[in-house]
Amino acid sequence: MKISLLIAEIGSTTTLVNGFSIDKDPKYIGQGQSATTVLEGDVNVGLKKAIEDLRKNLNVLSIEYDELMATSSAAGGLRMTVHGLVYDMTVKAAREAALGAGANIKQVTAGKLRKSDLNKIKEINPNIILIAGGVDYGERETGIYNSELIKSLNLNIPVIYAGNIENQDEVREIFTGTDYELFIVNNVYPRIDELNIESTREVIQDVFEKHIIHAKGMEDIRSMVTGTIMPTPGAVMNGSKILYEAIGDLMTIDIGGATTDIHSVTNGSDEIARILISPEPFAKRTVEGDLGVYINLENILEKTDKNEISNQLNISSDELQDINENYQPIPRNNLERRYVELLSLYSAKEAIYRHVGRLRDIYGPGGKQTIAEGKDLTKVQYIIGTGGPLTKLPNMPEKLQELFRNVHGNYLLPAKNSKVLIDTKYIMASLGVMAKEYPEASLKLLRDTLEI
């Protein structure tokens, strides 16, 4: 069978391969999966097995393809450290750029780097370092100082400078003649209360694609993958942005075994914007590393009432303990599916409340004043569910909708009548990377899988 485009999603534990026809009438063909083999030293082994699984699912003798793209969170994903000047200004802007590109941020520092910071960078062994700091024509010393110290580490990795434009020539000179590959981009925080992060996001993704092939177990990936490679979270964000152009303000909930990510694409309301105390990105991603329904099961259980879970499942505490001791990434029966559903809904709710902004009253000489802080989601009309648990478990639209009823506090949440759409085929990340080359086909297939 000839397939025009295969897209692999190479996760830390599982590799998926989705097949697509991208001619005049784009279609989803099918999916295969296998265990990821990056830790065994060659990711291509698992990739070939996933393609073989696709062949069996399609019941064909063989599979040939014209093009193979990929997203990846294997080999530790895209490990980054971010270093800026003031946390609530340039550091926040640099962090938003990195997260939106799909990075796994391991360290964030504000101000001049200390010896302990440098030791932490060496321990993390990042794929990319992002240096920011200072509005344009403002403070210069910190960005230069940090560049000199990072140079001294001799890490031989890409460095992105996204700070005060007055420092660009000096930073370029600092890294000249070293083994670092330097990328100089627009300042992520050029003026007070202005974010400018899209160009940095694009460079981060380009650098990731160029250097992921050097990660352990990924060295031979280019012998199979012929097209674009993106970080998986960056692909989900890209899919969300493509969809925004068609249907308007939205939020995507992506639940996995290790993390829960929230992506929101909205400018919010004009009313809230007038009282917002600091700028928020149009496209924002937050990642909660303690909210995963498999690897982080114990973290979730520590935050929840186990008796309440037992009551909802109508089982004893001993039976719940037995489920936990024999817990598998894919539920094997109806009881385990109900259990994963509870864990998923808790993760989604907690992650949303960490992502969203809120109204707050402050008191000063003029009396009480209401301000807004954080991301305004009040104009969001569509809530997209993706990730294994949300795409495979039943009744998820109704369950997710319940999260926005009976809300207490001044949270800037989506309207209660927002529509929930589920990525039933679990292909949103694949369509996000597809959009880099085939945006019209990607949008059509997004509409199909979400039944818009």
C-alpha positions as CSV (number, residue, x, y, z in Angstrom):
1,M,0.0,0.0,0.0
2,K,1.3,3.5,-0.9
3,I,0.8,6.2,1.7
4,S,1.7,9.8,0.9
5,L,2.6,10.9,4.5
6,L,3.4,9.1,7.7
7,I,3.9,11.1,10.9
8,A,5.5,9.5,13.9
9,E,4.9,10.6,17.5
10,I,7.9,9.4,19.4
11,G,7.1,9.5,23.1
12,S,9.2,8.5,26.1
13,T,7.4,5.1,26.3
14,T,5.3,4.7,23.2
15,T,5.8,5.4,19.5
16,L,2.7,6.1,17.3
17,V,2.7,6.2,13.6
18,N,-0.3,7.9,11.8
19,G,-0.9,7.5,8.1
20,F,-2.4,10.3,5.9
21,S,-3.5,10.9,2.4
22,I,-2.8,14.6,1.5
23,D,-4.1,14.8,-2.0
24,K,-7.1,17.0,-3.0
25,D,-9.2,15.4,-0.3
26,P,-6.9,14.8,2.7
27,K,-7.8,11.7,4.8
28,Y,-6.6,9.9,7.9
29,I,-5.7,6.3,7.0
30,G,-4.8,4.6,10.3
31,Q,-2.5,4.3,13.3
32,G,0.1,1.8,14.5
33,Q,2.1,1.8,17.7
34,S,5.0,0.2,19.5
35,A,7.2,0.6,22.5
36,T,9.8,3.4,22.0
37,T,13.3,2.1,21.7
38,V,15.4,5.2,22.3
39,L,16.8,3.8,25.5
40,E,17.9,0.7,23.7
41,G,20.1,2.9,21.5
42,D,18.1,3.2,18.3
43,V,14.7,4.8,18.1
44,N,14.3,3.4,14.5
45,V,13.6,-0.1,15.9
46,G,10.4,1.1,17.6
47,L,9.5,3.3,14.6
48,K,9.7,0.3,12.2
49,K,7.6,-1.8,14.6
50,A,5.0,0.9,14.7
51,I,4.9,1.0,10.9
52,E,4.5,-2.8,10.9
53,D,1.7,-2.5,13.4
54,L,0.0,0.0,11.1
55,R,0.4,-2.5,8.2
56,K,-1.3,-5.2,10.3
57,N,-4.1,-2.8,11.3
58,L,-4.7,-1.9,7.7
59,N,-4.5,-5.6,6.7
60,V,-2.2,-4.9,3.7
61,L,0.9,-6.8,2.5
62,S,3.3,-3.9,2.7
63,I,3.5,-0.1,3.3
64,E,5.5,2.3,1.2
65,Y,5.4,6.1,1.9
66,D,6.5,9.3,0.2
67,E,7.4,11.3,3.3
68,L,7.8,10.7,7.0
69,M,7.6,13.5,9.6
70,A,7.9,13.2,13.4
71,T,7.3,14.8,16.7
72,S,9.4,13.7,19.7
73,S,9.5,13.9,23.5
74,A,11.9,11.0,23.7
75,A,15.6,11.3,24.8
76,G,14.5,13.7,27.5
77,G,12.5,15.9,25.2
78,L,13.9,19.4,24.6
79,R,15.8,20.2,27.7
80,M,16.4,23.9,28.2
81,T,17.7,26.4,30.7
82,V,16.5,30.0,30.7
83,H,18.4,33.0,32.1
84,G,17.1,36.5,32.3
85,L,17.2,39.7,34.3
86,V,14.0,40.3,36.3
87,Y,11.8,37.3,36.8
88,D,8.4,39.0,36.2
89,M,9.7,40.6,33.1
90,T,12.4,39.2,30.8
91,V,12.6,35.9,32.5
92,K,8.9,35.4,32.2
93,A,8.9,36.4,28.6
94,A,11.8,34.0,27.8
95,R,10.1,31.2,29.7
96,E,6.9,31.7,27.7
97,A,8.8,31.5,24.5
98,A,10.5,28.3,25.5
99,L,7.4,26.6,26.8
100,G,5.4,27.6,23.7
101,A,8.0,26.0,21.5
102,G,7.6,22.7,23.4
103,A,10.6,22.9,25.7
104,N,11.1,21.0,28.9
105,I,12.5,23.8,31.1
106,K,14.8,22.4,33.7
107,Q,16.2,25.7,35.2
108,V,15.1,29.3,35.3
109,T,17.3,32.1,36.8
110,A,16.9,35.8,37.3
111,G,19.9,38.2,37.5
112,K,23.5,37.3,37.5
113,L,24.4,33.7,37.5
114,R,26.0,32.2,40.6
115,K,28.4,29.3,41.0
116,S,25.5,27.1,42.1
117,D,23.6,28.0,39.0
118,L,26.5,27.1,36.8
119,N,26.8,23.7,38.6
120,K,23.1,23.1,38.0
121,I,23.5,23.9,34.3
122,K,26.3,21.3,34.0
123,E,24.2,18.7,35.8
124,I,21.1,19.3,33.6
125,N,23.2,19.0,30.4
126,P,20.6,21.0,28.4
127,N,20.0,20.8,24.7
128,I,19.7,24.6,24.4
129,I,20.4,27.6,26.6
130,L,18.3,30.8,26.2
131,I,19.8,34.1,27.5
132,A,17.6,37.1,27.8
133,G,17.7,40.3,29.9
134,G,17.1,44.0,29.7
135,V,14.6,45.9,27.6
136,D,16.0,47.4,24.4
137,Y,18.5,50.2,25.3
138,G,18.1,49.4,29.0
139,E,20.2,47.4,31.4
140,R,23.1,45.7,29.6
141,E,25.5,44.2,32.2
142,T,23.6,41.1,33.2
143,G,23.2,39.7,29.8
144,I,26.9,40.1,29.0
145,Y,28.0,38.8,32.4
146,N,25.8,35.7,32.0
147,S,27.0,35.1,28.4
148,E,30.6,35.1,29.6
149,L,29.9,32.6,32.3
150,I,27.9,30.3,30.0
151,K,30.8,30.4,27.5
152,S,33.2,29.3,30.3
153,L,31.2,26.0,30.7
154,N,32.3,24.8,27.2
155,L,29.1,22.8,26.7
156,N,29.2,22.7,22.9
157,I,25.4,23.3,22.5
158,P,23.2,25.9,20.8
159,V,22.8,29.2,22.7
160,I,20.0,31.6,21.8
161,Y,20.3,35.3,22.8
162,A,17.0,37.1,23.0
163,G,17.8,40.2,25.2
164,N,18.7,43.9,24.9
165,I,19.6,44.5,21.2
166,E,22.5,46.8,22.3
167,N,24.3,43.6,23.5
168,Q,24.0,41.7,20.3
169,D,27.4,42.6,18.8
170,E,29.2,42.0,22.2
171,V,27.4,38.6,22.7
172,R,28.3,37.6,19.2
173,E,32.0,38.4,20.0
174,I,31.9,36.5,23.3
175,F,30.9,33.2,21.5
176,T,33.0,33.7,18.4
177,G,35.7,31.0,18.2
178,T,33.9,28.7,20.6
179,D,32.1,25.4,20.0
180,Y,28.8,27.0,20.8
181,E,26.3,27.6,18.0
182,L,24.9,31.1,18.6
183,F,21.5,32.3,17.5
184,I,20.6,36.0,18.0
185,V,16.9,36.8,17.8
186,N,14.6,39.7,18.7
187,N,14.3,40.7,22.3
188,V,11.6,38.7,24.0
189,Y,10.8,41.8,26.2
190,P,11.7,44.8,24.1
191,R,9.7,47.4,26.1
192,I,7.9,47.4,29.4
193,D,4.7,45.4,29.2
194,E,5.4,44.1,25.7
195,L,6.1,40.4,24.9
196,N,7.7,39.5,21.6
197,I,8.2,35.8,21.7
198,E,7.2,34.3,18.4
199,S,10.6,34.6,16.6
200,T,12.3,33.0,19.6
201,R,9.8,30.1,19.5
202,E,10.5,29.5,15.8
203,V,14.3,29.4,16.4
204,I,13.9,27.0,19.3
205,Q,12.0,24.6,17.2
206,D,14.4,24.9,14.3
207,V,17.4,24.3,16.7
208,F,15.6,21.3,18.2
209,E,15.1,19.7,14.7
210,K,18.7,20.2,13.8
211,H,20.1,18.9,17.1
212,I,17.7,16.2,18.2
213,I,19.5,13.7,15.9
214,H,22.5,14.0,18.3
215,A,20.6,12.7,21.3
216,K,21.3,9.2,22.5
217,G,19.2,6.7,20.6
218,M,18.2,9.3,18.0
219,E,21.4,9.4,16.0
220,D,19.9,7.4,13.1
221,I,16.5,9.1,13.0
222,R,17.3,10.9,9.7
223,S,17.7,7.6,7.9
224,M,14.0,7.2,8.2
225,V,12.4,10.6,8.9
226,T,12.6,12.7,5.7
227,G,10.6,15.8,6.8
228,T,10.1,18.1,9.8
229,I,10.8,17.0,13.4
230,M,9.2,19.0,16.2
231,P,9.0,18.7,20.0
232,T,5.6,17.1,20.6
233,P,4.3,19.9,22.9
234,G,5.3,22.4,20.2
235,A,3.3,20.4,17.6
236,V,0.2,20.5,19.8
237,M,0.6,24.2,20.2
238,N,1.0,24.6,16.5
239,G,-2.1,22.6,15.9
240,S,-4.0,24.8,18.4
241,K,-2.9,28.0,16.6
242,I,-3.9,26.6,13.2
243,L,-7.3,25.7,14.6
244,Y,-7.7,29.2,16.2
245,E,-7.5,30.8,12.7
246,A,-10.6,28.8,11.7
247,I,-12.8,28.7,14.8
248,G,-11.5,31.4,17.2
249,D,-10.5,31.4,20.9
250,L,-9.7,28.0,22.3
251,M,-7.9,26.0,25.0
252,T,-6.3,22.6,24.5
253,I,-5.9,20.1,27.4
254,D,-3.2,17.5,26.8
255,I,-3.0,14.7,29.4
256,G,-0.2,12.2,29.3
257,G,1.4,9.6,31.5
258,A,4.1,12.1,32.9
259,T,2.6,15.6,32.5
260,T,-0.5,17.6,31.8
261,D,-0.1,20.5,29.4
262,I,-2.6,23.4,28.9
263,H,-2.4,25.4,25.7
264,S,-4.5,28.5,25.3
265,V,-4.8,30.7,22.2
266,T,-6.7,33.8,23.0
267,N,-6.3,37.6,23.5
268,G,-8.9,37.6,26.2
269,S,-11.4,40.4,26.7
270,D,-10.8,44.1,26.3
271,E,-12.3,44.7,29.7
272,I,-9.9,42.4,31.4
273,A,-7.0,43.7,29.3
274,R,-7.5,47.2,30.8
275,I,-6.9,46.0,34.3
276,L,-4.2,43.4,33.6
277,I,-1.1,44.1,35.6
278,S,1.4,42.4,33.3
279,P,1.3,41.1,29.7
280,E,0.4,37.5,28.8
281,P,1.2,35.8,25.5
282,F,-1.5,35.3,22.9
283,A,-0.5,31.6,22.7
284,K,0.4,30.3,26.2
285,R,1.5,26.9,27.3
286,T,1.9,25.6,30.9
287,V,3.2,22.2,31.7
288,E,2.6,20.5,35.0
289,G,5.3,17.9,35.7
290,D,3.6,16.5,38.7
291,L,0.3,15.7,37.0
292,G,0.6,12.6,34.9
293,V,-1.8,9.6,35.1
294,Y,0.9,6.9,35.0
295,I,4.4,8.0,35.9
296,N,3.1,10.5,38.4
297,L,0.3,8.5,39.8
298,E,1.7,8.7,43.4
299,N,1.9,12.5,43.1
300,I,-1.8,12.7,42.2
301,L,-2.8,10.4,45.0
302,E,-1.0,12.5,47.5
303,K,-3.1,15.5,46.5
304,T,-6.5,13.7,46.5
305,D,-8.8,12.0,49.0
306,K,-8.4,8.3,48.6
307,N,-11.6,7.6,50.4
308,E,-13.5,9.8,48.0
309,I,-11.9,7.9,45.1
310,S,-12.9,4.6,46.6
311,N,-16.5,5.8,47.1
312,Q,-16.8,7.1,43.5
313,L,-15.5,3.7,42.2
314,N,-17.7,1.9,44.8
315,I,-14.8,-0.2,46.0
316,S,-13.0,-0.7,49.3
317,S,-9.7,0.9,50.2
318,D,-8.0,-2.5,49.9
319,E,-9.3,-2.9,46.4
320,L,-8.0,0.6,45.5
321,Q,-4.6,-0.3,46.9
322,D,-4.6,-3.5,44.7
323,I,-5.3,-1.4,41.6
324,N,-2.4,1.0,42.4
325,E,0.0,-1.9,43.0
326,N,-0.9,-3.4,39.6
327,Y,-1.4,-0.2,37.7
328,Q,-0.7,-0.3,33.9
329,P,-0.4,2.6,31.4
330,I,-3.4,1.2,29.4
331,P,-6.5,0.2,31.4
332,R,-7.5,-3.5,31.1
333,N,-11.1,-3.4,32.3
334,N,-14.0,-1.1,33.0
335,L,-13.0,-0.5,36.7
336,E,-9.5,0.6,35.6
337,R,-11.0,2.9,32.9
338,R,-13.2,4.6,35.5
339,Y,-10.1,5.0,37.7
340,V,-8.0,6.6,34.9
341,E,-11.0,8.8,34.2
342,L,-11.0,10.2,37.8
343,L,-7.2,10.7,37.7
344,S,-7.5,12.5,34.3
345,L,-10.3,14.8,35.4
346,Y,-8.3,15.7,38.6
347,S,-5.2,16.4,36.5
348,A,-7.2,18.5,34.0
349,K,-8.9,20.6,36.7
350,E,-5.7,21.2,38.6
351,A,-3.7,22.1,35.5
352,I,-6.4,24.5,34.3
353,Y,-6.5,26.3,37.6
354,R,-2.7,26.7,37.5
355,H,-2.9,28.0,33.9
356,V,-5.7,30.5,34.3
357,G,-5.6,34.1,35.7
358,R,-7.9,35.6,38.2
359,L,-9.3,38.9,39.5
360,R,-7.8,40.3,42.7
361,D,-8.8,43.2,44.9
362,I,-6.0,45.5,46.2
363,Y,-6.2,48.4,48.6
364,G,-4.4,51.7,48.4
365,P,-4.8,55.4,49.2
366,G,-7.7,55.6,46.7
367,G,-9.5,52.6,48.2
368,K,-10.2,49.3,46.7
369,Q,-9.2,48.5,43.1
370,T,-9.7,45.3,41.1
371,I,-6.8,44.1,39.0
372,A,-6.4,41.0,36.8
373,E,-3.3,38.8,36.8
374,G,-2.5,35.8,34.6
375,K,-4.1,34.4,31.4
376,D,-7.6,35.6,30.6
377,L,-9.7,32.7,29.2
378,T,-13.1,34.3,29.4
379,K,-13.4,34.5,25.6
380,V,-12.5,30.9,25.0
381,Q,-15.4,29.2,23.2
382,Y,-13.8,25.8,22.4
383,I,-12.0,23.3,24.8
384,I,-10.0,20.7,23.0
385,G,-9.2,17.4,24.7
386,T,-6.1,15.4,23.5
387,G,-3.7,12.9,25.0
388,G,-4.3,9.2,25.6
389,P,-6.8,9.3,28.5
390,L,-9.0,12.1,27.0
391,T,-9.1,10.6,23.5
392,K,-9.8,6.9,24.5
393,L,-12.1,7.1,27.5
394,P,-15.9,7.5,27.1
395,N,-18.1,10.5,28.0
396,M,-15.2,12.9,28.2
397,P,-17.0,15.9,26.6
398,E,-19.6,15.9,29.4
399,K,-17.0,15.2,32.1
400,L,-14.8,18.1,31.0
401,Q,-17.7,20.4,30.8
402,E,-18.5,19.7,34.4
403,L,-15.2,21.2,35.4
404,F,-16.5,24.7,34.5
405,R,-19.7,24.5,36.5
406,N,-20.1,25.6,40.1
407,V,-16.8,27.5,39.9
408,H,-15.8,29.4,43.0
409,G,-13.4,32.4,43.2
410,N,-12.6,35.1,40.7
411,Y,-10.9,32.8,38.1
412,L,-10.9,34.0,34.4
413,L,-12.2,30.7,33.1
414,P,-13.9,29.9,29.8
415,A,-17.7,30.4,29.6
416,K,-19.8,27.6,31.0
417,N,-21.4,27.2,27.5
418,S,-18.0,26.6,25.9
419,K,-18.0,23.5,23.6
420,V,-15.8,20.6,24.3
421,L,-14.2,18.8,21.3
422,I,-12.2,15.5,21.6
423,D,-9.3,14.5,19.4
424,T,-10.9,11.0,19.1
425,K,-8.2,9.6,16.8
426,Y,-5.3,11.0,18.9
427,I,-3.7,12.8,16.0
428,M,-3.5,16.5,17.1
429,A,0.3,16.5,17.5
430,S,0.7,14.8,14.1
431,L,-1.5,17.5,12.5
432,G,0.5,20.2,14.2
433,V,3.7,19.1,12.5
434,M,1.9,18.5,9.3
435,A,0.8,22.1,9.3
436,K,4.4,23.2,8.8
437,E,4.3,21.9,5.3
438,Y,0.6,21.3,4.6
439,P,-1.5,23.8,6.5
440,E,-4.7,23.4,4.5
441,A,-4.7,19.6,4.8
442,S,-3.9,19.9,8.5
443,L,-6.8,22.2,9.2
444,K,-9.2,19.9,7.2
445,L,-8.1,16.9,9.2
446,L,-8.3,18.7,12.5
447,R,-11.9,19.6,11.7
448,D,-12.6,16.0,10.8
449,T,-11.2,14.5,14.0
450,L,-12.8,17.1,16.2
451,E,-16.1,16.8,14.3
452,I,-16.4,20.6,13.8
